[in-house]
Amino acid sequence: MTKPITVITGARKGIGRYLAEHYVSKGHQVVGCSRSPNNWSLTGYEHVIADVSDEQAVRKLFSYVRKQYGHLDNLLNNAAIASMNHIMLTPLKTVHDILNTNVVGTFLFCREAAKLMQKNKSGRIVNFTTVATPLKLEGEAIYVASKAAIKSLTEVMARELAEFGITVNAIGPTPIETDLIRSISKDKMDKLISRQAIQRMGMCEDVANVIDFYLKKESDFVTGQSIYLGGVT
């Protein structure tokens, strides 16, 4: 049997790096990407420098996957940026940066992955939303809106891609100790966690557990779903 081929965006650090290591340990061949060079290596892992919002760079990455491996099994759209600003203090550049990375990047990777997956009538796409959306987190209006767009995109793509045997689901992590949340004060973080049913920080293992379920062969009847961690609804 050939190894599952898995593409992970934002794989240089944080959750993305954890997922890359996790799926390599499960026997996957992982291709990760980020805008900056990688500073670690692992047998079974390849790193590509690419801006997820750059259409040509995304097409080039998937062309490489097609030529090198011939197919694609899984896509994990982990790459994201955030900026904590009151809506009246949010620069337009911040709005464009967040929407380009989070929404445009997710769209481009889904589109190009689906083109490759449809040839085998099989594939798993997992997008990343956030509990900040159902919690309507103050100070994160554009980030929350970008992730709400990803949830809607996931639901529509699930219908459009079902005929090709491709499932599209999403996971919404709670705060996890990564660069994405380090600028948030402890007081604000404690208040956010207090709004969860299970009041603790999330762990990368929690994220991998849900993704493992989505990627299972037996999960081919699960699509268009968003699972939020921590008991957030």
Buried (B, 14 or more C-beta within 10 A) or exposed (E): EEBBBBBBBBBBBBBBBBBBBBBBEBEBBBBBBBBEEBEEEBEBBBBBEBBBBBBEBBBBBBEBBBEEBEBBBBBBBBBBBBBBBEEEEBEEEBBEBBBBBBBBBBBBBBBBBBBBBBEBEBBBBBBBBBBBBBBEBBBBBBBBBBBBBBBEBBBEBBEEBEEBBBBBBBBBBBBBEBEBBEEBEEEBEEEBBEBBEEEEBBBBEBBBEBBEBBBEEEBEEBBBBBBBBBEBE
